[in-house]
Each structure stands twice: as structure tokens, then as C-alpha cells.
Amino acid sequence: MNFNNLYYFAVLASFQHYTKAAEYLCITQPSLSHAIASLEKEYGVKLFERDGRNVKLSKYGELLNSYISKGFKEIEHGNRLLDQFAYKDAGYVDLSFLFVLGYQFVPELIKSFNRNAGYKNITINLKQYNTQDSISGLKNGGIDISLCAFISNEPTITFFPVLKQELICIVSDNHPLAGYDSVEMEQLIQYPLIKYTDAVGEIQDVIDKLFEDCSSYPQTQNFLNEEITIAGFISTGIDHCIAIVPNLELLDGFKIKKIKLNHPDAYRNIYLAVANNRPMANCVKLFYEFIIQKCT
């Protein structure tokens, strides 16, 4: 198998024009034609069909291209990763973060990082993921660093706490508790509770522990992923339901009442997570250390 020929095939599949593909590859058109003919002889099928002045993939070419394109993408990813090891102040960092951090925390973090002239050649690629997707990304190498919740039983992931968020109760403006500025946990158990899904991470475990010393646990209203949707449900006043969420400024635009929880553990941590089973590129290490220094 000639890998050069496979690369020529991938380029021609992209351009679907022999002359343009040959110019891109800096080879002659006959050389490109010979490479494609060699592949077709090796596989025993036609990989391209004439389409006027252009060419298009045959059904066999489509099949081959579906595998070839994935293979070259993996090679490009590996090449980019290895290139980053050569420089400390240049490269790409893939950062994932919880949706709730995108309103203020992450924009301020990136703004502060970009102010430093020494980091001008480092590009931060931003991705909004829930915690489970972030952990999967860290494991498969698609994500370098994540700002997420803690998940137990993840031995290949290192979690470092960087942010503490106060937890509060939110209710609709006409809720029976709307007249309170603070409440005991026992006062909440009679009202249906909107809970977080498992994909969000440990925040629901933290909330559940707040009710451990109560006489019972609130009935579950439903499960939702993020605070905007939760606040929207709460603002309708449906079934006098309640929710316990981080105290976020973005919730102030909803017709809800924020109520302080009289509990010493009414907070949750946000963690900086990285994979500990693969080497960290220099630019990734630089950004990782910047986040820790800024947050601690």
C-alpha cells in the first residue's frame, strides 16, 4: 500500500478536479492520474467517475474516503499535538467548561490571559460541555483542560478545586416561601424539587446531602440540565415547585425569588480537570498553571 497515493486520493476527493488537486499537491496531472490508476488497479474497482470537467467519487470511492478522511484527521491531530511540545509560548489549548461559566467566569478568564503579551501565540479553543462530555473529551484527547464538576471513580482524571459557588433556593414570585430571605432545609421538604440530571456532575449529590438531617426528602418534580431552563420552570409557579441552584447573576432577569439556605455546606465546587495518563503540552501546562494561580 502506497500512503502517498492514499493522500493524493484524499486530496482529489476533496477538490473533485484533477488540475486543481495536482496544483495543490505540487505535482503534474499525469502523476496524479497515475497514482489514482495504481489505487484502482490495487483495489480492482473504479474510485472516481467523470462528471463533466470534474470527477466525483464512485460508490467504492465514497467507501474508501469515509475511512481515509478519518485516518488523515487523526494524523493531523497527532502532528499538531507533537508540534506543541516544541514551544512553551505557542500552540492550541482545547478548554471545555460548564454552560453556567460562560456568562462571566470564562470570558473574564480568557480576557485576563490574553492581556499577557507572553501568551499571544497561544490560542484557546472554547467548548461548552456538560461534565460527562468533558470527562470523555479528556480521556480521548479531544479536550486538554476542563472546568467542570467532580465525578468520582475517575482514576485517570485529576480534579483541582478552583471556584466555590453558593447554593440558594429559588421560587416563583407568588410562591408561599417568596416572603422569606432565608430558610431552613426542613422548610423546603413539602415542595416539589426540580433536580439536576446525572450528566451535570456532582451538584445533585451536594444538594441531596443538604437534606440528610431533615425528616424527609422533597418529592422530585422533574430533571433538568442547566440553570436557565430551571429558572424558566420555576418562574411559572407550576405546582409550587422549588429548585436549589448556584447563586448566579444571570437568574436576576427571571420572575423568581432567591432565598439563602441556612446550611453551612450550601455551596458547590467547580474543578479544573486534566487527564493524568498522558503528557501535557507546554502551552497547555502554561494555561493550566495560569488558571490555578488566578483562582487561588
Solvent accessible surface area in square Angstrom, and as a share of the most:
residue,aa,sasa,rsa
1,M,145,0.65
2,N,73,0.37
3,F,146,0.61
4,N,96,0.49
5,N,21,0.11
6,L,6,0.03
7,Y,85,0.32
8,Y,45,0.17
9,F,0,0.00
10,A,20,0.16
11,V,11,0.06
12,L,0,0.00
13,A,9,0.07
14,S,91,0.59
15,F,81,0.34
16,Q,71,0.32
17,H,41,0.18
18,Y,28,0.11
19,T,56,0.33
20,K,111,0.47
21,A,0,0.00
22,A,4,0.03
23,E,121,0.54
24,Y,130,0.50
25,L,25,0.13
26,C,118,0.71
27,I,48,0.24
28,T,83,0.48
29,Q,79,0.35
30,P,96,0.61
31,S,55,0.35
32,L,0,0.00
33,S,44,0.28
34,H,133,0.59
35,A,4,0.03
36,I,3,0.01
37,A,53,0.41
38,S,40,0.26
39,L,0,0.00
40,E,25,0.11
41,K,177,0.75
42,E,95,0.42
43,Y,81,0.31
44,G,62,0.59
45,V,47,0.27
46,K,128,0.54
47,L,2,0.01
48,F,11,0.04
49,E,81,0.36
50,R,170,0.62
51,D,76,0.39
52,G,72,0.69
53,R,222,0.81
54,N,66,0.34
55,V,4,0.02
56,K,90,0.38
57,L,22,0.11
58,S,6,0.04
59,K,148,0.63
60,Y,97,0.37
61,G,0,0.00
62,E,98,0.44
63,L,112,0.56
64,L,30,0.15
65,N,36,0.18
66,S,50,0.32
67,Y,145,0.55
68,I,22,0.11
69,S,39,0.25
70,K,135,0.57
71,G,35,0.34
72,F,41,0.17
73,K,138,0.58
74,E,122,0.55
75,I,110,0.56
76,E,112,0.50
77,H,69,0.31
78,G,27,0.26
79,N,88,0.45
80,R,79,0.29
81,L,61,0.31
82,L,124,0.62
83,D,80,0.41
84,Q,8,0.04
85,F,71,0.29
86,A,77,0.60
87,Y,129,0.49
88,K,126,0.53
89,D,70,0.36
90,A,27,0.21
91,G,14,0.14
92,Y,97,0.37
93,V,0,0.00
94,D,9,0.04
95,L,0,0.00
96,S,0,0.00
97,F,11,0.05
98,L,10,0.05
99,F,96,0.40
100,V,13,0.07
101,L,2,0.01
102,G,24,0.23
103,Y,122,0.46
104,Q,108,0.48
105,F,48,0.20
106,V,2,0.01
107,P,64,0.40
108,E,90,0.40
109,L,1,0.01
110,I,24,0.12
111,K,109,0.46
112,S,25,0.16
113,F,0,0.00
114,N,92,0.47
115,R,165,0.60
116,N,69,0.35
117,A,79,0.61
118,G,41,0.39
119,Y,37,0.14
120,K,162,0.69
121,N,86,0.44
122,I,8,0.04
123,T,63,0.37
124,I,24,0.12
125,N,43,0.22
126,L,86,0.43
127,K,67,0.29
128,Q,82,0.36
129,Y,71,0.27
130,N,38,0.19
131,T,0,0.00
132,Q,86,0.38
133,D,74,0.38
134,S,0,0.00
135,I,6,0.03
136,S,62,0.40
137,G,7,0.07
138,L,0,0.00
139,K,94,0.40
140,N,113,0.58
141,G,17,0.16
142,G,30,0.29
143,I,6,0.03
144,D,33,0.17
145,I,0,0.00
146,S,0,0.00
147,L,0,0.00
148,C,0,0.00
149,A,0,0.00
150,F,76,0.32
151,I,38,0.19
152,S,66,0.43
153,N,141,0.72
154,E,36,0.16
155,P,118,0.74
156,T,44,0.25
157,I,10,0.05
158,T,57,0.33
159,F,33,0.14
160,F,71,0.30
161,P,68,0.43
162,V,12,0.07
163,L,50,0.25
164,K,127,0.54
165,Q,19,0.09
166,E,69,0.31
167,L,0,0.00
168,I,5,0.02
169,C,0,0.00
170,I,0,0.00
171,V,0,0.00
172,S,2,0.01
173,D,85,0.44
174,N,118,0.61
175,H,7,0.03
176,P,73,0.46
177,L,8,0.04
178,A,20,0.16
179,G,75,0.72
180,Y,100,0.38
181,D,111,0.58
182,S,42,0.27
183,V,1,0.01
184,E,86,0.39
185,M,10,0.05
186,E,79,0.35
187,Q,54,0.24
188,L,0,0.00
189,I,30,0.15
190,Q,133,0.59
191,Y,26,0.10
192,P,23,0.14
193,L,1,0.00
194,I,5,0.03
195,K,28,0.12
196,Y,5,0.02
197,T,35,0.20
198,D,123,0.64
199,A,24,0.19
200,V,12,0.07
201,G,13,0.13
202,E,25,0.11
203,I,0,0.00
204,Q,19,0.08
205,D,85,0.44
206,V,33,0.19
207,I,3,0.01
208,D,47,0.24
209,K,127,0.54
210,L,4,0.02
211,F,8,0.03
212,E,128,0.58
213,D,140,0.73
214,C,23,0.14
215,S,93,0.60
216,S,63,0.40
217,Y,82,0.31
218,P,4,0.03
219,Q,134,0.60
220,T,49,0.29
221,Q,47,0.21
222,N,45,0.23
223,F,114,0.48
224,L,30,0.15
225,N,83,0.43
226,E,48,0.21
227,E,11,0.05
228,I,60,0.30
229,T,53,0.31
230,I,1,0.00
231,A,0,0.00
232,G,26,0.25
233,F,76,0.32
234,I,0,0.00
235,S,37,0.24
236,T,98,0.57
237,G,17,0.16
238,I,75,0.38
239,D,94,0.49
240,H,83,0.37
241,C,2,0.01
242,I,0,0.00
243,A,0,0.00
244,I,2,0.01
245,V,0,0.00
246,P,0,0.00
247,N,68,0.35
248,L,20,0.10
249,E,131,0.59
250,L,41,0.20
251,L,0,0.00
252,D,95,0.49
253,G,76,0.73
254,F,59,0.25
255,K,156,0.66
256,I,21,0.11
257,K,54,0.23
258,K,55,0.23
259,I,0,0.00
260,K,111,0.47
261,L,5,0.03
262,N,65,0.33
263,H,48,0.22
264,P,120,0.75
265,D,75,0.39
266,A,11,0.09
267,Y,74,0.28
268,R,4,0.01
269,N,41,0.21
270,I,0,0.00
271,Y,35,0.13
272,L,0,0.00
273,A,0,0.00
274,V,10,0.06
275,A,13,0.10
276,N,81,0.41
277,N,95,0.49
278,R,89,0.32
279,P,102,0.64
280,M,65,0.29
281,A,3,0.02
282,N,52,0.27
283,C,0,0.00
284,V,5,0.03
285,K,105,0.44
286,L,28,0.14
287,F,0,0.00
288,Y,33,0.12
289,E,81,0.36
290,F,31,0.13
291,I,0,0.00
292,I,39,0.20
293,Q,146,0.65
294,K,100,0.42
295,C,37,0.22
296,T,112,0.65
